[in-house]
């Protein structure tokens, strides 16, 4: 166990800034070479205007700082996913 961590502890790792959904969709479309089918609706009950990870505990206890921008991370994830599942790429 790492020093300073409880035996069971939840630590949020992620981006500490909100990302625009359309940007994320665009990156996925580009990487997958597919066009997303979108059905844009008005804000629904329970929707929130922005979400992001609270990484304060990760910073304090792990020295974590997100370094990979979303436009690099998503393509890397897609490449890993296809390789891991041995799926053919388009």
N, CA, C and O atoms as a CHARMM CRD file, in Angstrom:
* protein
*
  360
    1    1 UNK  N      0.84900  -1.17400   0.00000 PROA 1      0.00000
    2    1 UNK  CA     0.00000   0.00000   0.00000 PROA 1      0.00000
    3    1 UNK  C      0.89600   1.23900   0.00000 PROA 1      0.00000
    4    1 UNK  O      1.92800   1.26800   0.67100 PROA 1      0.00000
    5    2 UNK  N      0.49700   2.25300  -0.75100 PROA 2      0.00000
    6    2 UNK  CA     1.27200   3.49000  -0.83700 PROA 2      0.00000
    7    2 UNK  C      1.15400   4.27700   0.46200 PROA 2      0.00000
    8    2 UNK  O      0.09000   4.28900   1.08200 PROA 2      0.00000
    9    3 UNK  N      2.23400   4.93700   0.88300 PROA 3      0.00000
   10    3 UNK  CA     2.18200   5.73100   2.11400 PROA 3      0.00000
   11    3 UNK  C      1.12900   6.83300   2.01300 PROA 3      0.00000
   12    3 UNK  O      0.98000   7.46800   0.96900 PROA 3      0.00000
   13    4 UNK  N      0.40000   7.05300   3.11000 PROA 4      0.00000
   14    4 UNK  CA    -0.59000   8.12300   3.16100 PROA 4      0.00000
   15    4 UNK  C     -1.95800   7.74300   2.62600 PROA 4      0.00000
   16    4 UNK  O     -2.88000   8.55800   2.65300 PROA 4      0.00000
   17    5 UNK  N     -2.10800   6.49900   2.13200 PROA 5      0.00000
   18    5 UNK  CA    -3.40600   6.06900   1.61200 PROA 5      0.00000
   19    5 UNK  C     -4.09400   5.16400   2.62200 PROA 5      0.00000
   20    5 UNK  O     -3.44500   4.37900   3.31300 PROA 5      0.00000
   21    6 UNK  N     -5.41100   5.28400   2.70000 PROA 6      0.00000
   22    6 UNK  CA    -6.19200   4.36700   3.51900 PROA 6      0.00000
   23    6 UNK  C     -6.21100   3.00100   2.83900 PROA 6      0.00000
   24    6 UNK  O     -5.90800   2.89200   1.65100 PROA 6      0.00000
   25    7 UNK  N     -6.56900   1.95500   3.59400 PROA 7      0.00000
   26    7 UNK  CA    -6.56300   0.62000   3.02400 PROA 7      0.00000
   27    7 UNK  C     -7.53800   0.50400   1.85400 PROA 7      0.00000
   28    7 UNK  O     -7.24300  -0.17400   0.87000 PROA 7      0.00000
   29    8 UNK  N     -8.69500   1.15900   1.95000 PROA 8      0.00000
   30    8 UNK  CA    -9.64400   1.25400   0.84700 PROA 8      0.00000
   31    8 UNK  C     -9.97100   2.72400   0.68000 PROA 8      0.00000
   32    8 UNK  O    -10.49100   3.36300   1.59500 PROA 8      0.00000
   33    9 UNK  N     -9.67100   3.24500  -0.46900 PROA 9      0.00000
   34    9 UNK  CA    -9.88700   4.67000  -0.68100 PROA 9      0.00000
   35    9 UNK  C    -10.24200   4.91400  -2.14300 PROA 9      0.00000
   36    9 UNK  O     -9.60300   4.38700  -3.05300 PROA 9      0.00000
   37   10 UNK  N    -11.26100   5.71400  -2.34000 PROA 10     0.00000
   38   10 UNK  CA   -11.66500   6.07900  -3.69400 PROA 10     0.00000
   39   10 UNK  C    -10.97700   7.37700  -4.05600 PROA 10     0.00000
   40   10 UNK  O    -11.09900   8.37900  -3.35000 PROA 10     0.00000
   41   11 UNK  N    -10.25400   7.35000  -5.16300 PROA 11     0.00000
   42   11 UNK  CA    -9.55200   8.53700  -5.63800 PROA 11     0.00000
   43   11 UNK  C     -9.95200   8.77200  -7.08100 PROA 11     0.00000
   44   11 UNK  O     -9.78100   7.89900  -7.93200 PROA 11     0.00000
   45   12 UNK  N    -10.48100   9.94700  -7.35300 PROA 12     0.00000
   46   12 UNK  CA   -10.96900  10.30000  -8.67100 PROA 12     0.00000
   47   12 UNK  C     -9.79600  10.72400  -9.55200 PROA 12     0.00000
   48   12 UNK  O     -9.09200  11.68500  -9.24100 PROA 12     0.00000
   49   13 UNK  N     -9.59300  10.00300 -10.65000 PROA 13     0.00000
   50   13 UNK  CA    -8.57900  10.37400 -11.63000 PROA 13     0.00000
   51   13 UNK  C     -9.30200  10.81000 -12.89200 PROA 13     0.00000
   52   13 UNK  O    -10.23100  10.13400 -13.33600 PROA 13     0.00000
   53   14 UNK  N     -8.91000  11.88600 -13.45600 PROA 14     0.00000
   54   14 UNK  CA    -9.55200  12.35600 -14.67300 PROA 14     0.00000
   55   14 UNK  C     -9.12100  13.76200 -14.99500 PROA 14     0.00000
   56   14 UNK  O     -8.09900  14.25300 -14.51700 PROA 14     0.00000
   57   15 UNK  N     -9.92100  14.39300 -15.81200 PROA 15     0.00000
   58   15 UNK  CA    -9.65600  15.76400 -16.22400 PROA 15     0.00000
   59   15 UNK  C    -10.36400  16.70600 -15.25800 PROA 15     0.00000
   60   15 UNK  O    -11.53500  16.50000 -14.94200 PROA 15     0.00000
   61   16 UNK  N     -9.69000  17.70200 -14.80000 PROA 16     0.00000
   62   16 UNK  CA   -10.26400  18.64600 -13.84000 PROA 16     0.00000
   63   16 UNK  C    -10.92900  19.83500 -14.53200 PROA 16     0.00000
   64   16 UNK  O    -11.26600  20.82700 -13.88600 PROA 16     0.00000
   65   17 UNK  N    -11.11300  19.72900 -15.83700 PROA 17     0.00000
   66   17 UNK  CA   -11.82200  20.76200 -16.61200 PROA 17     0.00000
   67   17 UNK  C    -12.93300  20.08800 -17.41100 PROA 17     0.00000
   68   17 UNK  O    -12.79600  18.94300 -17.84200 PROA 17     0.00000
   69   18 UNK  N    -14.02100  20.80600 -17.59900 PROA 18     0.00000
   70   18 UNK  CA   -15.10800  20.27700 -18.43300 PROA 18     0.00000
   71   18 UNK  C    -14.66800  20.28000 -19.89600 PROA 18     0.00000
   72   18 UNK  O    -13.91600  21.15700 -20.32100 PROA 18     0.00000
   73   19 UNK  N    -15.13400  19.31100 -20.65400 PROA 19     0.00000
   74   19 UNK  CA   -14.87300  19.23900 -22.09700 PROA 19     0.00000
   75   19 UNK  C    -16.21100  19.35200 -22.81400 PROA 19     0.00000
   76   19 UNK  O    -17.21500  18.81200 -22.34900 PROA 19     0.00000
   77   20 UNK  N    -16.22700  20.04400 -23.93100 PROA 20     0.00000
   78   20 UNK  CA   -17.45900  20.17600 -24.70300 PROA 20     0.00000
   79   20 UNK  C    -17.79900  18.83700 -25.34700 PROA 20     0.00000
   80   20 UNK  O    -16.95500  18.21300 -25.99000 PROA 20     0.00000
   81   21 UNK  N    -19.05100  18.40300 -25.16400 PROA 21     0.00000
   82   21 UNK  CA   -19.48400  17.11800 -25.68500 PROA 21     0.00000
   83   21 UNK  C    -19.30400  17.03600 -27.19800 PROA 21     0.00000
   84   21 UNK  O    -18.87200  16.00100 -27.70600 PROA 21     0.00000
   85   22 UNK  N    -19.62200  18.09000 -27.92000 PROA 22     0.00000
   86   22 UNK  CA   -19.48500  18.06000 -29.38000 PROA 22     0.00000
   87   22 UNK  C    -18.02300  17.87600 -29.79400 PROA 22     0.00000
   88   22 UNK  O    -17.74200  17.25400 -30.81800 PROA 22     0.00000
   89   23 UNK  N    -17.10800  18.40700 -29.01400 PROA 23     0.00000
   90   23 UNK  CA   -15.68000  18.22400 -29.30500 PROA 23     0.00000
   91   23 UNK  C    -15.28700  16.75700 -29.12400 PROA 23     0.00000
   92   23 UNK  O    -14.57500  16.18800 -29.95200 PROA 23     0.00000
   93   24 UNK  N    -15.76000  16.15500 -28.03100 PROA 24     0.00000
   94   24 UNK  CA   -15.46800  14.74400 -27.76800 PROA 24     0.00000
   95   24 UNK  C    -16.05100  13.87500 -28.88700 PROA 24     0.00000
   96   24 UNK  O    -15.38900  12.96200 -29.37900 PROA 24     0.00000
   97   25 UNK  N    -17.29000  14.16600 -29.28300 PROA 25     0.00000
   98   25 UNK  CA   -17.91800  13.41600 -30.36500 PROA 25     0.00000
   99   25 UNK  C    -17.12100  13.57600 -31.65200 PROA 25     0.00000
  100   25 UNK  O    -16.91600  12.60400 -32.37900 PROA 25     0.00000
  101   26 UNK  N    -16.67300  14.78500 -31.93700 PROA 26     0.00000
  102   26 UNK  CA   -15.88000  15.03700 -33.13800 PROA 26     0.00000
  103   26 UNK  C    -14.57700  14.25900 -33.15400 PROA 26     0.00000
  104   26 UNK  O    -14.17900  13.73700 -34.19500 PROA 26     0.00000
  105   27 UNK  N    -13.91300  14.17700 -32.01800 PROA 27     0.00000
  106   27 UNK  CA   -12.66100  13.41100 -31.92700 PROA 27     0.00000
  107   27 UNK  C    -12.93900  11.92700 -32.17000 PROA 27     0.00000
  108   27 UNK  O    -12.19800  11.26000 -32.89100 PROA 27     0.00000
  109   28 UNK  N    -14.01300  11.41700 -31.56200 PROA 28     0.00000
  110   28 UNK  CA   -14.38400  10.01700 -31.77600 PROA 28     0.00000
  111   28 UNK  C    -14.74000   9.75700 -33.23400 PROA 28     0.00000
  112   28 UNK  O    -14.31000   8.75600 -33.80700 PROA 28     0.00000
  113   29 UNK  N    -15.51600  10.64100 -33.83400 PROA 29     0.00000
  114   29 UNK  CA   -15.87300  10.47500 -35.24500 PROA 29     0.00000
  115   29 UNK  C    -14.62400  10.41000 -36.11600 PROA 29     0.00000
  116   29 UNK  O    -14.51800   9.56700 -37.00700 PROA 29     0.00000
  117   30 UNK  N    -13.69000  11.30000 -35.85100 PROA 30     0.00000
  118   30 UNK  CA   -12.46500  11.34900 -36.63000 PROA 30     0.00000
  119   30 UNK  C    -11.64700  10.06400 -36.45700 PROA 30     0.00000
  120   30 UNK  O    -11.16100   9.49500 -37.43500 PROA 30     0.00000
  121   31 UNK  N    -11.50300   9.62400 -35.24100 PROA 31     0.00000
  122   31 UNK  CA   -10.68800   8.44200 -34.96500 PROA 31     0.00000
  123   31 UNK  C    -11.35100   7.16600 -35.48200 PROA 31     0.00000
  124   31 UNK  O    -10.66900   6.26700 -35.97400 PROA 31     0.00000
  125   32 UNK  N    -12.67200   7.08700 -35.37200 PROA 32     0.00000
  126   32 UNK  CA   -13.39600   5.88300 -35.78800 PROA 32     0.00000
  127   32 UNK  C    -13.79400   5.90700 -37.26300 PROA 32     0.00000
  128   32 UNK  O    -14.23400   4.90100 -37.81900 PROA 32     0.00000
  129   33 UNK  N    -13.63000   7.07200 -37.88100 PROA 33     0.00000
  130   33 UNK  CA   -14.02700   7.26000 -39.28100 PROA 33     0.00000
  131   33 UNK  C    -15.50500   6.91500 -39.48200 PROA 33     0.00000
  132   33 UNK  O    -15.88900   6.26000 -40.45000 PROA 33     0.00000
  133   34 UNK  N    -16.31100   7.38100 -38.53400 PROA 34     0.00000
  134   34 UNK  CA   -17.75700   7.20000 -38.54100 PROA 34     0.00000
  135   34 UNK  C    -18.42000   8.53900 -38.22200 PROA 34     0.00000
  136   34 UNK  O    -17.82500   9.39100 -37.56200 PROA 34     0.00000
  137   35 UNK  N    -19.62700   8.71600 -38.68400 PROA 35     0.00000
  138   35 UNK  CA   -20.40900   9.90000 -38.35000 PROA 35     0.00000
  139   35 UNK  C    -21.41100   9.50200 -37.26600 PROA 35     0.00000
  140   35 UNK  O    -22.18000   8.55800 -37.45300 PROA 35     0.00000
  141   36 UNK  N    -21.40900  10.20200 -36.15200 PROA 36     0.00000
  142   36 UNK  CA   -22.33000   9.90200 -35.05800 PROA 36     0.00000
  143   36 UNK  C    -23.74800  10.30000 -35.43500 PROA 36     0.00000
  144   36 UNK  O    -23.97000  11.35500 -36.02700 PROA 36     0.00000
  145   37 UNK  N    -24.69200   9.45900 -35.09200 PROA 37     0.00000
  146   37 UNK  CA   -26.10300   9.81800 -35.23200 PROA 37     0.00000
  147   37 UNK  C    -26.49200  10.55100 -33.96500 PROA 37     0.00000
  148   37 UNK  O    -26.43600   9.98900 -32.87100 PROA 37     0.00000
  149   38 UNK  N    -26.88600  11.80300 -34.11000 PROA 38     0.00000
  150   38 UNK  CA   -27.22000  12.61300 -32.94600 PROA 38     0.00000
  151   38 UNK  C    -28.69100  13.02600 -33.00700 PROA 38     0.00000
  152   38 UNK  O    -29.20700  13.39500 -34.06200 PROA 38     0.00000
  153   39 UNK  N    -29.34100  12.95500 -31.87000 PROA 39     0.00000
  154   39 UNK  CA   -30.70700  13.42600 -31.71700 PROA 39     0.00000
  155   39 UNK  C    -30.67300  14.47700 -30.61100 PROA 39     0.00000
  156   39 UNK  O    -30.89100  14.17100 -29.43900 PROA 39     0.00000
  157   40 UNK  N    -30.39700  15.71300 -30.99900 PROA 40     0.00000
  158   40 UNK  CA   -30.21900  16.78500 -30.02700 PROA 40     0.00000
  159   40 UNK  C    -31.56800  17.21800 -29.46800 PROA 40     0.00000
  160   40 UNK  O    -32.47600  17.57600 -30.21700 PROA 40     0.00000
  161   41 UNK  N    -31.68700  17.18200 -28.16300 PROA 41     0.00000
  162   41 UNK  CA   -32.90800  17.54800 -27.45900 PROA 41     0.00000
  163   41 UNK  C    -32.62200  18.69500 -26.50600 PROA 41     0.00000
  164   41 UNK  O    -31.46300  18.94400 -26.17200 PROA 41     0.00000
  165   42 UNK  N    -33.64900  19.39000 -26.06600 PROA 42     0.00000
  166   42 UNK  CA   -33.43700  20.42300 -25.04600 PROA 42     0.00000
  167   42 UNK  C    -32.90000  19.78900 -23.75900 PROA 42     0.00000
  168   42 UNK  O    -32.98500  18.57700 -23.56200 PROA 42     0.00000
  169   43 UNK  N    -32.35400  20.62500 -22.90400 PROA 43     0.00000
  170   43 UNK  CA   -31.87100  20.15500 -21.60200 PROA 43     0.00000
  171   43 UNK  C    -32.99800  19.37400 -20.91900 PROA 43     0.00000
  172   43 UNK  O    -34.14700  19.81500 -20.88400 PROA 43     0.00000
  173   44 UNK  N    -32.64300  18.20600 -20.37900 PROA 44     0.00000
  174   44 UNK  CA   -33.61900  17.34200 -19.72900 PROA 44     0.00000
  175   44 UNK  C    -33.52000  17.48300 -18.20500 PROA 44     0.00000
  176   44 UNK  O    -32.47600  17.87200 -17.68100 PROA 44     0.00000
  177   45 UNK  N    -34.61300  17.16400 -17.49800 PROA 45     0.00000
  178   45 UNK  CA   -34.54200  17.20200 -16.02900 PROA 45     0.00000
  179   45 UNK  C    -33.38100  16.33100 -15.54100 PROA 45     0.00000
  180   45 UNK  O    -33.23300  15.18500 -15.96600 PROA 45     0.00000
  181   46 UNK  N    -32.58600  16.87000 -14.67100 PROA 46     0.00000
  182   46 UNK  CA   -31.43600  16.14700 -14.13900 PROA 46     0.00000
  183   46 UNK  C    -30.14400  16.40200 -14.89000 PROA 46     0.00000
  184   46 UNK  O    -29.06600  16.08700 -14.38600 PROA 46     0.00000
  185   47 UNK  N    -30.23200  16.97500 -16.10300 PROA 47     0.00000
  186   47 UNK  CA   -29.01200  17.32100 -16.83800 PROA 47     0.00000
  187   47 UNK  C    -28.25100  18.41000 -16.08700 PROA 47     0.00000
  188   47 UNK  O    -28.85000  19.25900 -15.42700 PROA 47     0.00000
  189   48 UNK  N    -26.95300  18.37500 -16.19600 PROA 48     0.00000
  190   48 UNK  CA   -26.11800  19.41200 -15.59000 PROA 48     0.00000
  191   48 UNK  C    -25.34700  20.12600 -16.69700 PROA 48     0.00000
  192   48 UNK  O    -24.99800  19.50900 -17.70400 PROA 48     0.00000
  193   49 UNK  N    -25.08000  21.41500 -16.52000 PROA 49     0.00000
  194   49 UNK  CA   -24.41200  22.16000 -17.59500 PROA 49     0.00000
  195   49 UNK  C    -22.95600  21.75100 -17.81900 PROA 49     0.00000
  196   49 UNK  O    -22.44900  21.88200 -18.93300 PROA 49     0.00000
  197   50 UNK  N    -22.27600  21.25700 -16.78200 PROA 50     0.00000
  198   50 UNK  CA   -20.87600  20.85700 -16.92500 PROA 50     0.00000
  199   50 UNK  C    -20.51400  19.86300 -15.82500 PROA 50     0.00000
  200   50 UNK  O    -21.01200  19.94400 -14.70300 PROA 50     0.00000
  201   51 UNK  N    -19.64700  18.93800 -16.16900 PROA 51     0.00000
  202   51 UNK  CA   -19.12000  18.00400 -15.17400 PROA 51     0.00000
  203   51 UNK  C    -17.61400  17.87200 -15.38600 PROA 51     0.00000
  204   51 UNK  O    -17.11200  18.03200 -16.49900 PROA 51     0.00000
  205   52 UNK  N    -16.92000  17.58300 -14.32000 PROA 52     0.00000
  206   52 UNK  CA   -15.48300  17.35200 -14.39300 PROA 52     0.00000
  207   52 UNK  C    -15.05500  16.64500 -13.11500 PROA 52     0.00000
  208   52 UNK  O    -15.78400  16.64300 -12.12300 PROA 52     0.00000
  209   53 UNK  N    -13.88900  16.05600 -13.14400 PROA 53     0.00000
  210   53 UNK  CA   -13.39200  15.29300 -12.00600 PROA 53     0.00000
  211   53 UNK  C    -12.82900  16.22000 -10.94300 PROA 53     0.00000
  212   53 UNK  O    -12.11800  17.17500 -11.25400 PROA 53     0.00000
  213   54 UNK  N    -13.14700  15.93900  -9.69600 PROA 54     0.00000
  214   54 UNK  CA   -12.52000  16.63000  -8.56400 PROA 54     0.00000
  215   54 UNK  C    -11.27100  15.83100  -8.21500 PROA 54     0.00000
  216   54 UNK  O    -11.35600  14.77700  -7.58500 PROA 54     0.00000
  217   55 UNK  N    -10.12100  16.33400  -8.62500 PROA 55     0.00000
  218   55 UNK  CA    -8.87500  15.57100  -8.44400 PROA 55     0.00000
  219   55 UNK  C     -8.05200  16.05800  -7.25700 PROA 55     0.00000
  220   55 UNK  O     -6.86100  15.76000  -7.17000 PROA 55     0.00000
  221   56 UNK  N     -8.66500  16.79600  -6.34900 PROA 56     0.00000
  222   56 UNK  CA    -7.93100  17.34700  -5.20200 PROA 56     0.00000
  223   56 UNK  C     -7.24400  16.24800  -4.39200 PROA 56     0.00000
  224   56 UNK  O     -6.07500  16.38700  -4.03200 PROA 56     0.00000
  225   57 UNK  N     -7.95800  15.15300  -4.10300 PROA 57     0.00000
  226   57 UNK  CA    -7.37100  14.06200  -3.31200 PROA 57     0.00000
  227   57 UNK  C     -6.23500  13.39700  -4.08800 PROA 57     0.00000
  228   57 UNK  O     -5.20900  13.04900  -3.50300 PROA 57     0.00000
  229   58 UNK  N     -6.40500  13.21800  -5.39000 PROA 58     0.00000
  230   58 UNK  CA    -5.35500  12.60800  -6.21000 PROA 58     0.00000
  231   58 UNK  C     -4.10800  13.49300  -6.22900 PROA 58     0.00000
  232   58 UNK  O     -2.98300  12.99600  -6.18000 PROA 58     0.00000
  233   59 UNK  N     -4.32000  14.79900  -6.29900 PROA 59     0.00000
  234   59 UNK  CA    -3.17300  15.71400  -6.26300 PROA 59     0.00000
  235   59 UNK  C     -2.44400  15.61000  -4.93300 PROA 59     0.00000
  236   59 UNK  O     -1.21900  15.50000  -4.88900 PROA 59     0.00000
  237   60 UNK  N     -3.21600  15.64500  -3.84400 PROA 60     0.00000
  238   60 UNK  CA    -2.62400  15.64200  -2.50400 PROA 60     0.00000
  239   60 UNK  C     -1.94000  14.31900  -2.18100 PROA 60     0.00000
  240   60 UNK  O     -0.79800  14.30600  -1.72200 PROA 60     0.00000
  241   61 UNK  N     -2.62400  13.22100  -2.41600 PROA 61     0.00000
  242   61 UNK  CA    -2.12100  11.91900  -1.96700 PROA 61     0.00000
  243   61 UNK  C     -1.21700  11.22200  -2.97600 PROA 61     0.00000
  244   61 UNK  O     -0.35700  10.42900  -2.59300 PROA 61     0.00000
  245   62 UNK  N     -1.40500  11.51200  -4.26700 PROA 62     0.00000
  246   62 UNK  CA    -0.63200  10.80800  -5.28600 PROA 62     0.00000
  247   62 UNK  C      0.28900  11.72100  -6.09000 PROA 62     0.00000
  248   62 UNK  O      1.13700  11.24200  -6.84300 PROA 62     0.00000
  249   63 UNK  N      0.12600  13.02800  -5.93400 PROA 63     0.00000
  250   63 UNK  CA     0.88500  13.95800  -6.76900 PROA 63     0.00000
  251   63 UNK  C      0.41300  13.92100  -8.21100 PROA 63     0.00000
  252   63 UNK  O      1.16000  14.26800  -9.12500 PROA 63     0.00000
  253   64 UNK  N     -0.84500  13.49500  -8.41700 PROA 64     0.00000
  254   64 UNK  CA    -1.39900  13.33100  -9.75800 PROA 64     0.00000
  255   64 UNK  C     -1.70400  14.68200 -10.39400 PROA 64     0.00000
  256   64 UNK  O     -2.22200  15.59300  -9.74900 PROA 64     0.00000
  257   65 UNK  N     -1.37200  14.78200 -11.65800 PROA 65     0.00000
  258   65 UNK  CA    -1.73600  15.94100 -12.48100 PROA 65     0.00000
  259   65 UNK  C     -2.01800  15.41800 -13.88700 PROA 65     0.00000
  260   65 UNK  O     -1.14900  14.79600 -14.49900 PROA 65     0.00000
  261   66 UNK  N     -3.22900  15.66500 -14.40800 PROA 66     0.00000
  262   66 UNK  CA    -3.51700  15.18500 -15.75300 PROA 66     0.00000
  263   66 UNK  C     -2.62400  15.87600 -16.77800 PROA 66     0.00000
  264   66 UNK  O     -2.49200  17.10000 -16.77100 PROA 66     0.00000
  265   67 UNK  N     -2.01600  15.08900 -17.65500 PROA 67     0.00000
  266   67 UNK  CA    -1.07200  15.63200 -18.63100 PROA 67     0.00000
  267   67 UNK  C     -1.49500  15.39600 -20.07800 PROA 67     0.00000
  268   67 UNK  O     -1.01800  16.07900 -20.98400 PROA 67     0.00000
  269   68 UNK  N     -2.38200  14.44200 -20.29500 PROA 68     0.00000
  270   68 UNK  CA    -2.75600  14.07700 -21.66000 PROA 68     0.00000
  271   68 UNK  C     -3.99500  14.84600 -22.09400 PROA 68     0.00000
  272   68 UNK  O     -5.06000  14.67500 -21.49900 PROA 68     0.00000
  273   69 UNK  N     -3.88100  15.69300 -23.12200 PROA 69     0.00000
  274   69 UNK  CA    -5.07200  16.40700 -23.59900 PROA 69     0.00000
  275   69 UNK  C     -6.07300  15.44300 -24.22300 PROA 69     0.00000
  276   69 UNK  O     -5.70100  14.37800 -24.71700 PROA 69     0.00000
  277   70 UNK  N     -7.33500  15.82600 -24.19600 PROA 70     0.00000
  278   70 UNK  CA    -8.42200  14.96500 -24.67400 PROA 70     0.00000
  279   70 UNK  C     -8.22900  14.57500 -26.13700 PROA 70     0.00000
  280   70 UNK  O     -8.57300  13.45900 -26.52700 PROA 70     0.00000
  281   71 UNK  N     -7.68500  15.47900 -26.95200 PROA 71     0.00000
  282   71 UNK  CA    -7.50500  15.16800 -28.37600 PROA 71     0.00000
  283   71 UNK  C     -6.34700  14.19900 -28.61500 PROA 71     0.00000
  284   71 UNK  O     -6.16600  13.72500 -29.73600 PROA 71     0.00000
  285   72 UNK  N     -5.57500  13.90400 -27.59600 PROA 72     0.00000
  286   72 UNK  CA    -4.53800  12.86600 -27.66500 PROA 72     0.00000
  287   72 UNK  C     -5.02900  11.59700 -26.96500 PROA 72     0.00000
  288   72 UNK  O     -4.81800  10.49100 -27.46200 PROA 72     0.00000
  289   73 UNK  N     -5.67700  11.75400 -25.82600 PROA 73     0.00000
  290   73 UNK  CA    -6.11600  10.61900 -25.02100 PROA 73     0.00000
  291   73 UNK  C     -7.18500   9.76500 -25.67600 PROA 73     0.00000
  292   73 UNK  O     -7.12000   8.53700 -25.62000 PROA 73     0.00000
  293   74 UNK  N     -8.17700  10.40500 -26.30300 PROA 74     0.00000
  294   74 UNK  CA    -9.24300   9.61800 -26.93800 PROA 74     0.00000
  295   74 UNK  C     -8.69000   8.76800 -28.07400 PROA 74     0.00000
  296   74 UNK  O     -8.98300   7.57300 -28.11100 PROA 74     0.00000
  297   75 UNK  N     -7.90100   9.31800 -29.01000 PROA 75     0.00000
  298   75 UNK  CA    -7.33200   8.44300 -30.04900 PROA 75     0.00000
  299   75 UNK  C     -6.46700   7.31800 -29.48700 PROA 75     0.00000
  300   75 UNK  O     -6.49500   6.20300 -30.00800 PROA 75     0.00000
  301   76 UNK  N     -5.70200   7.59200 -28.43700 PROA 76     0.00000
  302   76 UNK  CA    -4.89900   6.52600 -27.82100 PROA 76     0.00000
  303   76 UNK  C     -5.78900   5.43300 -27.24900 PROA 76     0.00000
  304   76 UNK  O     -5.50000   4.24600 -27.39600 PROA 76     0.00000
  305   77 UNK  N     -6.88700   5.84400 -26.58900 PROA 77     0.00000
  306   77 UNK  CA    -7.80000   4.86200 -26.02600 PROA 77     0.00000
  307   77 UNK  C     -8.42500   4.01900 -27.12900 PROA 77     0.00000
  308   77 UNK  O     -8.49600   2.79600 -27.00600 PROA 77     0.00000
  309   78 UNK  N     -8.87800   4.65600 -28.20300 PROA 78     0.00000
  310   78 UNK  CA    -9.50000   3.92200 -29.31200 PROA 78     0.00000
  311   78 UNK  C     -8.49900   2.92900 -29.90300 PROA 78     0.00000
  312   78 UNK  O     -8.85300   1.78300 -30.17900 PROA 78     0.00000
  313   79 UNK  N     -7.26800   3.35500 -30.09500 PROA 79     0.00000
  314   79 UNK  CA    -6.24000   2.45000 -30.63500 PROA 79     0.00000
  315   79 UNK  C     -6.01600   1.26900 -29.69500 PROA 79     0.00000
  316   79 UNK  O     -5.92800   0.12300 -30.13500 PROA 79     0.00000
  317   80 UNK  N     -5.92400   1.55900 -28.38900 PROA 80     0.00000
  318   80 UNK  CA    -5.74600   0.48600 -27.40800 PROA 80     0.00000
  319   80 UNK  C     -6.93200  -0.47200 -27.45300 PROA 80     0.00000
  320   80 UNK  O     -6.74700  -1.68900 -27.45900 PROA 80     0.00000
  321   81 UNK  N     -8.14200   0.06600 -27.48600 PROA 81     0.00000
  322   81 UNK  CA    -9.34600  -0.74800 -27.45900 PROA 81     0.00000
  323   81 UNK  C     -9.36900  -1.72700 -28.64100 PROA 81     0.00000
  324   81 UNK  O     -9.62000  -2.91800 -28.45700 PROA 81     0.00000
  325   82 UNK  N     -9.10900  -1.22800 -29.83600 PROA 82     0.00000
  326   82 UNK  CA    -9.11000  -2.08900 -31.01900 PROA 82     0.00000
  327   82 UNK  C     -8.01300  -3.14300 -30.92000 PROA 82     0.00000
  328   82 UNK  O     -8.24400  -4.30200 -31.26600 PROA 82     0.00000
  329   83 UNK  N     -6.83900  -2.76700 -30.46100 PROA 83     0.00000
  330   83 UNK  CA    -5.74100  -3.73100 -30.33800 PROA 83     0.00000
  331   83 UNK  C     -6.05100  -4.77100 -29.25500 PROA 83     0.00000
  332   83 UNK  O     -5.83300  -5.96400 -29.46500 PROA 83     0.00000
  333   84 UNK  N     -6.54900  -4.33200 -28.11800 PROA 84     0.00000
  334   84 UNK  CA    -6.83100  -5.24000 -27.00100 PROA 84     0.00000
  335   84 UNK  C     -7.88300  -6.27000 -27.38500 PROA 84     0.00000
  336   84 UNK  O     -7.75700  -7.44800 -27.04900 PROA 84     0.00000
  337   85 UNK  N     -8.91200  -5.82900 -28.08300 PROA 85     0.00000
  338   85 UNK  CA    -9.99700  -6.73400 -28.47700 PROA 85     0.00000
  339   85 UNK  C     -9.76100  -7.37500 -29.84100 PROA 85     0.00000
  340   85 UNK  O    -10.61700  -8.09100 -30.36200 PROA 85     0.00000
  341   86 UNK  N     -8.58300  -7.10600 -30.41300 PROA 86     0.00000
  342   86 UNK  CA    -8.19300  -7.65800 -31.71000 PROA 86     0.00000
  343   86 UNK  C     -9.25800  -7.39800 -32.78500 PROA 86     0.00000
  344   86 UNK  O     -9.64200  -8.29000 -33.54100 PROA 86     0.00000
  345   87 UNK  N     -9.70800  -6.16600 -32.82000 PROA 87     0.00000
  346   87 UNK  CA   -10.71900  -5.76000 -33.80200 PROA 87     0.00000
  347   87 UNK  C    -10.04100  -5.11600 -34.99600 PROA 87     0.00000
  348   87 UNK  O     -9.06200  -4.38800 -34.83300 PROA 87     0.00000
  349   88 UNK  N    -10.54500  -5.37200 -36.18500 PROA 88     0.00000
  350   88 UNK  CA    -9.95800  -4.73000 -37.36800 PROA 88     0.00000
  351   88 UNK  C    -10.27900  -3.23300 -37.39000 PROA 88     0.00000
  352   88 UNK  O    -11.35800  -2.81600 -36.96800 PROA 88     0.00000
  353   89 UNK  N     -9.34800  -2.44500 -37.87700 PROA 89     0.00000
  354   89 UNK  CA    -9.57000  -0.99600 -38.02100 PROA 89     0.00000
  355   89 UNK  C    -10.05100  -0.71200 -39.42100 PROA 89     0.00000
  356   89 UNK  O     -9.72400  -1.44300 -40.35600 PROA 89     0.00000
  357   90 UNK  N    -10.81600   0.33000 -39.57200 PROA 90     0.00000
  358   90 UNK  CA   -11.29400   0.75100 -40.88700 PROA 90     0.00000
  359   90 UNK  C    -10.21600   1.47500 -41.62000 PROA 90     0.00000
  360   90 UNK  O    -10.42500   1.91100 -42.75200 PROA 90     0.00000
